[in-house]
Amino acid sequence: MVIRGAMGLPVVGMVGGGQLSRMTHQAAIALGLSLRVLADAEHDSAALVAQGVSIGEHTSLDDLRAFARGCEVVTFDHEHVPEGLLEGLEAEGFAIAPGSAALRHAQDKLVMRERLAALGVPVPPFCPVATVADVEGFAHHVGWPLVLKAATGGYDGKGVWVVSDREEAAEVLAGGMRILAEQLVPLRRELAAVVARSPYGQGAAWPVVETVQSDGICVEVVAPAPGLSEERALEAQGLALRLADELAVVGVLAVELFETDDGVLVNELAMRPHNSAHWTIEGARTSQFEQHLRAVLDYPLGETSLTARWTVMANLLGGDEPEPDTDRRLHLLWGRDPGLKVHLYGKQIRPGRKIGHVTALGDDLDEVRRRAQVGAAYLRDGTWPDDWPHT
Amino acid sequence: MVIRGAMGLPVVGMVGGGQLSRMTHQAAIALGLSLRVLADAEHDSAALVAQGVSIGEHTSLDDLRAFARGCEVVTFDHEHVPEGLLEGLEAEGFAIAPGSAALRHAQDKLVMRERLAALGVPVPPFCPVATVADVEGFAHHVGWPLVLKAATGGYDGKGVWVVSDREEAAEVLAGGMRILAEQLVPLRRELAAVVARSPYGQGAAWPVVETVQSDGICVEVVAPAPGLSEERALEAQGLALRLADELAVVGVLAVELFETDDGVLVNELAMRPHNSAHWTIEGARTSQFEQHLRAVLDYPLGETSLTARWTVMANLLGGDEPEPDTDRRLHLLWGRDPGLKVHLYGKQIRPGRKIGHVTALGDDLDEVRRRAQVGAAYLRDGTWPDDWPHT
């Protein structure tokens, strides 16, 4: 199937109208493309800014098929398209990237854990559990508290529970989901190794970053990860590139890692542009969004070198006000920090929802980090520290 | 008039659906905005990628008014809206940026020359001419050959003639346009000083660049201008900032300059994002497109520092093939030069038409320059030098 748009260039569709589609569309514009988006609603983040928007359900084969018909290749801004539908599209000859055989490892944590364990990739001790007795048996090996995870459907800390005893475990199991238990790993910090892979088999890695979570939501990313030895960085990049290859990923693969005293363990996989690489928009010569498009179109991948010594991204989460005066805050924020890069997603504000991010770049890590943190907090709450900018 | 979109952010409209609108929309996405575009046709460069597109005539007050009604501020991707219509919109209370009183200096070369001369700004010797006798009288002072220019409507070398004698001059005058005559200045090279100014009066300048023209069309921009003394660079930046202020420009102001043995002379003004600053997308911390939006919205302007020692932009002009296999060429080009940044405008290809640009960045000027030149030539013609990449 060859579906071409302006200048004879391919038409790429992305399922999902969130900020990842929005920022992918932004990158697509440079490549002469106009991203087609399958969105849930007209006010979705990407639907506000892209020209070719279809409204439909990502759980409907009919909607997916109608959407795919207009695209040379279809990719995804989330993992929520059911595996059976992905296989159905493939059986009908539609090109999807990543393919269902890869994507299931980002959709189902148990499938992923089992595959990674079989590949000899370090993962936390885990066990599928169906009953409280299963959990207790596993606790016998790893101790309480431990982690229970929904095998499918979780994100941003949803679908993950730290449980301290059999009663708390029973409560989670009562939900009726497929659950796996994991050791609560004693970690130093979280890292992410983000790479891309093309169908041709080319791989490209950005530097490994440190990610900071709060309540299961990523709040800050520091690139490159401070104080990470070159040896461990290469180990993590190599691991991510190997996984991209073993799982035949096409597009961006984000490997979320736990750093422990003994090395790194794989926590989660995502096969799409990922929050831990938003910093690449300004901080790297090729952004993850351009790279994802290059990968799904099997173009040679772009250079991943850095544009600054340090880049820090802070997520902007919705605060308590339903309608903060973001425009006024932007005026005042940029008056104090004209170099701060701001990304707003056009989303309705709910407490804790990711509605944007800010990026700071520079030579002094402490300063760059503080600029990003203060900027995001100011856009959210309208307050900043008395000593800001640093006095 | 307060017209707000998603997240309570202002709605900006741009008249004109060309690549400048296209790239401004790209920048708008990060700022939480979705640029509204008034385009001539649905297949216009910006109309292919923006969500809020109106089709209409920029020479129709009705169309302009209907468009402006949905926008908090209206700006422009060209200078072709007649001055009377701009004044009409202003009289009706619509906010346009830059305003008509500024924009006329970018619309009418004679008005511009007279104003700049009155301000004591160095310009080439010039004279309005209506008859061949006028031209001959002027030639008496500056000699043949000399330059005739249409006061309005010219771009990319159109509306500019180098004439060697009275017969050639007569031919130009026979066109019936308002014409000015100028000395053919003995120039070393052309430079551009690009700045932005906000209504608040804040100004920001990027480094002065060297621009290379061929047949009156910009083919290459080198940032910063090689070998330019700091003194002359500051002189040019200061001149551009002063002009932005004197003319009360709002948005980006590009000042095209002739560098002569004695200093710089102002050649042309543009009050919008300009070809000579496309390099800022990757080469500066704030691109001209983001800066233009910040300026017309009266946000504090962004940092203009560089992200690389050298940045070179080469324009991609349409070649002789109406339908080159651009997709295939992209594959092969990026295979050789994965760091080259490519911008394609989605435009139909005509020989000599600007259909995209490429940008190279790095530490070695000769190499960066060659990468940009070879990349643009390859996308146009499908051929590259035998020794590329440098062997």
Interface residues (C-beta under 8 A of the other chain):
Chain A: R4 G5 A6 M7 G8 L9 P10 R22 M23 H25 Q26 A28 I29 A30 L31 G32 S34 H43 A47 L48 V49 A50 Q51 V53 I281 E282 R285 T286 R294 D298 Y299 P300 L301 G302 E303 S305 T307 A308 E323 P324 D325 T326 D327 L330 H331 W334 G335 P338 G339 K341 V342 H343 L344 Y345 G346 K347 I349 I355 G356 L361
Chain B: R4 G5 A6 M7 G8 L9 P10 R22 M23 H25 Q26 A28 I29 A30 L31 G32 S34 H43 A47 L48 V49 A50 Q51 V53 I281 E282 R285 T286 R294 D298 Y299 P300 L301 G302 E303 S305 T307 A308 E323 P324 D325 T326 D327 L330 H331 W334 G335 P338 G339 K341 V342 H343 L344 Y345 G346 K347 I349 I355 G356 L361
